[in-house]
């Protein structure tokens, strides 16, 4: 009897679609996915110019010229967006902030909703700025949105993913606090001043600061992708928010430097306008209630632990 030859196919590699994969958070997420043996397909503006890249234009119809390139992805992670701390919020920069967040989210959600093989989950970046300036109020994902340009932007940003929700894709809105990493982001901007002994509180320092280490931010995103019970909004913030004054003291301790030169609120407003009030002086005491209830465990629960690891 002739022996039957059976061809064994290698298991197909899981693929994750990403936008914003070149930023601080995106680069770290991409590296973590690759380390887990997952294929990463990067959305890039304009023409693709590297392996694993897919060109797209969120303002075009369709946003991706060849939608077939989006098929068969297990998940999509959308991290694109111009920095809210990029300078004064002029009319032109406000339009850029809206376009880079709201328009791109709607374009991606629409593209994914029309696929034959849709991703199981779409994780979209958002921010705790949605809560506005809330003083000492303890906030979780059930707290209502606040007021102001940034709060309105975040609310509209999250709503822009509705086409994906309507098509049956599980959508997660990752409301980030300040992500602390050594080589990019807010901490990188602070370090030269603090190392020179020129650091200090922003305003009176009483405003609450919701923060998360880069390591935990990446882990939370991967947890959201892998956990079907996680849906809707999640606060990607450490379980122990601190006031700006407490953060200032903690960073000064780690660097063994004084931090006695505050940046007065009036000076910040003079230089940065409304951005100072909503991005630097606003108080958000956010708790990651949904992540904790779903079983996520933080590596860095306190700001001292986070800064000690980052600055080691």
C-alpha positions in Angstrom: 0.0 0.0 0.0 1.4 3.4 -1.0 2.2 5.6 2.0 0.1 8.7 2.1 2.2 11.9 2.3 0.7 14.5 4.6 1.8 18.1 4.2 1.9 19.9 7.5 1.3 23.7 7.2 3.1 25.9 9.7 0.6 27.8 11.9 -0.2 31.2 10.5 1.6 34.1 12.3 -0.8 36.4 14.2 -0.8 39.9 12.8 -1.5 43.2 14.5 -2.3 46.4 12.5 -0.8 49.5 14.1 -0.8 53.3 13.5 1.6 55.6 15.4 4.1 52.8 15.6 7.1 55.1 15.5 6.3 57.2 18.6 7.5 56.5 22.1 4.6 54.3 23.0 4.1 52.8 19.5 7.7 51.8 19.2 7.6 50.0 22.6 4.4 48.2 21.7 5.8 47.2 18.3 8.9 45.7 19.9 6.8 43.9 22.5 4.5 42.4 19.8 7.5 41.3 17.7 9.1 39.7 20.8 6.0 37.6 21.2 6.3 36.4 17.6 3.5 38.5 16.2 3.6 40.2 12.8 3.2 44.0 12.9 1.7 45.8 10.0 2.3 49.5 10.2 0.0 52.2 8.8 2.1 55.0 7.4 1.1 58.3 5.8 1.6 58.3 2.0 3.3 55.4 0.2 4.7 52.5 2.1 8.5 52.4 2.0 9.5 49.4 4.1 8.7 45.8 4.9 5.4 45.4 6.8 4.2 48.9 6.0 0.8 49.9 4.5 0.4 53.3 3.0 -2.8 55.2 3.9 -4.4 58.6 3.6 -7.1 59.2 6.2 -8.5 62.1 4.2 -9.0 59.9 1.1 -11.8 57.6 0.2 -10.9 54.8 0.7 -8.2 55.6 3.3 -6.3 52.5 2.3 -5.9 52.1 -1.5 -5.7 48.3 -1.1 -8.0 47.3 1.8 -7.0 43.7 1.3 -3.8 44.6 3.0 -5.8 45.0 6.2 -7.4 41.6 6.1 -6.7 38.8 8.5 -5.3 41.0 11.3 -6.1 39.7 14.8 -6.1 43.2 16.3 -5.7 46.8 15.4 -4.0 49.4 17.7 -4.5 53.1 16.8 -2.0 55.4 18.5 -1.7 58.3 16.0 -2.1 61.9 17.1 -0.2 65.2 17.3 1.0 66.1 20.8 -1.4 68.2 22.9 1.8 69.7 24.5 3.2 70.8 21.1 2.7 74.5 21.9 0.0 77.1 21.9 -3.4 75.9 20.7 -3.8 78.3 17.8 -6.8 77.8 15.5 -4.5 76.0 13.1 -3.1 73.7 15.7 -6.5 72.9 17.1 -7.5 71.8 13.6 -4.4 69.6 13.5 -5.2 68.0 16.8 -8.7 67.2 15.7 -7.6 65.9 12.3 -4.8 63.7 13.7 -7.2 62.1 16.2 -10.8 62.3 15.2 -10.5 62.1 11.5 -7.9 59.3 11.5 -9.9 57.2 14.0 -13.1 57.5 11.9 -11.2 56.6 8.7 -9.6 53.6 10.3 -12.8 52.4 12.0 -14.6 52.8 8.7 -12.0 50.8 6.8 -12.0 48.0 9.3 -15.7 47.8 9.4 -15.8 47.0 5.7 -13.4 44.0 5.8 -14.3 40.4 5.1 -12.0 39.3 8.0 -12.4 42.0 10.6 -10.0 42.2 13.6 -11.4 40.9 16.8 -10.5 44.2 18.6 -9.6 47.8 17.9 -7.7 49.6 20.7 -7.8 53.4 20.2 -5.7 55.8 22.2 -7.6 58.5 24.2 -6.6 60.5 27.3 -7.7 61.3 30.8 -8.0 64.9 29.5 -11.5 63.8 28.8 -12.4 64.4 32.4 -11.4 68.0 32.3 -10.2 69.9 35.5 -11.8 68.0 38.4 -9.9 69.0 41.5 -9.6 66.3 44.1 -12.5 64.2 42.7 -11.7 60.5 42.4 -12.4 59.5 38.8 -13.0 56.2 37.1 -14.2 55.2 33.7 -17.9 55.8 34.7 -17.2 59.4 35.5 -18.7 61.9 33.0 -16.6 63.9 30.6 -15.6 67.4 31.7 -15.6 70.7 29.8 -13.0 72.5 27.7 -11.3 71.9 24.3 -9.3 68.9 25.4 -12.3 67.2 27.0 -14.4 67.8 23.9 -11.6 66.6 21.7 -11.3 63.3 23.7 -15.1 62.7 23.7 -15.3 63.3 19.9 -12.2 61.1 19.4 -13.8 58.2 21.2 -17.1 58.6 19.3 -15.2 58.5 16.0 -14.6 54.7 16.4 -18.4 54.0 16.3 -18.3 52.4 12.8 -16.1 49.7 14.2 -18.5 49.2 17.1 -21.4 49.0 14.8 -19.7 46.3 12.7 -19.2 44.0 15.7 -15.5 44.8 16.5 -14.7 45.0 20.2 -13.4 48.6 20.7 -11.3 49.7 23.6 -10.6 53.4 24.4 -7.3 53.6 26.2 -7.4 56.8 28.3 -3.8 57.5 29.0 -2.3 59.6 31.7 1.2 60.9 31.5 3.3 58.1 30.1 6.7 58.1 31.9 9.7 56.8 29.8 13.3 57.8 29.8 14.0 58.7 26.2 10.9 60.4 25.1 7.7 62.1 26.2 7.2 64.4 29.2 9.9 63.0 31.4 12.6 63.5 28.7 11.6 67.2 28.6 11.8 67.5 32.4 15.1 65.8 33.1 17.5 68.5 31.8 15.9 71.1 34.1 15.7 68.9 37.1 19.2 67.6 36.7 20.4 71.3 36.6 18.5 71.9 39.8 16.0 74.2 38.0 12.9 72.0 38.4 9.8 72.9 40.4 6.0 72.7 40.7 3.8 73.7 37.8 1.6 76.4 39.3 0.8 75.7 43.0 1.4 71.9 42.4 -1.9 70.9 43.9 -3.3 69.5 40.7 -3.5 65.7 40.5 -1.4 64.0 37.9 -2.5 60.6 36.5 0.6 58.8 35.3 1.7 55.4 34.1 5.2 53.9 33.4 5.9 53.1 29.8 6.3 49.4 30.7 2.9 49.3 32.3 1.3 51.3 29.4 2.6 48.7 26.9 1.4 45.8 29.1 -2.0 47.3 29.5 -2.5 47.7 25.8 -1.5 44.0 25.2 -3.7 43.0 28.0 -6.6 44.9 26.4 -6.0 43.1 23.1 -5.8 39.7 24.7 -8.8 40.0 27.2 -12.2 39.7 25.6 -13.9 41.1 28.7 -12.1 44.4 28.3 -14.3 46.7 26.2 -15.1 50.4 26.2 -13.1 52.9 28.1 -10.1 52.0 30.3 -8.0 54.4 32.3 -4.4 53.5 31.5 -3.0 55.1 34.7 -1.2 53.8 37.7 -3.4 53.1 40.8 -1.7 55.8 42.8 -2.0 59.2 41.1 0.0 62.0 42.7 -0.2 65.7 42.9 2.2 67.7 40.7 4.1 68.8 43.9 4.5 65.1 45.0 5.7 64.1 41.6 8.2 67.0 41.6 9.5 65.9 45.0 9.8 62.3 43.9 11.8 63.2 40.7 14.1 65.5 42.7 14.8 62.7 45.2 15.7 60.3 42.4 18.1 62.8 40.9 19.4 64.1 44.2 18.7 67.6 43.2 16.7 70.5 44.7 13.4 71.4 43.0 12.5 74.8 44.4 11.9 76.9 41.2 8.2 76.7 40.4 6.7 77.7 37.1 4.0 80.2 38.1 0.6 79.6 36.6 0.4 83.2 35.2 3.7 82.7 33.4 2.6 79.3 31.9 -0.6 80.9 30.7 1.3 83.9 29.2 3.5 81.6 27.2 1.2 78.7 26.4 -2.3 80.1 26.7 -5.2 77.7 27.1 -2.9 74.7 26.7 -1.4 75.6 30.1 -4.8 75.4 31.9 -6.0 72.2 30.3 -2.8 70.2 29.8 -0.5 71.3 32.6 -2.6 72.8 35.4 -5.8 70.7 35.1 -6.3 68.2 37.9 -7.3 64.6 37.0 -7.2 62.0 39.8 -8.0 59.0 37.6 -8.1 55.3 38.8 -7.7 52.3 36.5 -10.8 50.6 37.9 -11.6 48.5 34.8 -8.1 47.2 34.3 -7.8 46.2 38.0 -11.3 44.5 37.9 -10.2 42.6 34.8 -7.1 41.2 36.6 -4.4 43.5 35.3 -1.4 43.8 37.6 0.8 46.9 37.5 4.6 46.5 37.7 5.0 50.1 38.9 2.2 51.1 41.3 3.9 54.1 42.9 5.7 56.9 41.2 8.9 56.2 43.3 9.0 52.7 41.9 8.5 53.9 38.4 11.1 56.6 38.5 13.7 54.4 40.3 13.4 51.8 37.4 13.3 54.4 34.6 16.3 56.4 35.9 18.4 53.4 37.0 
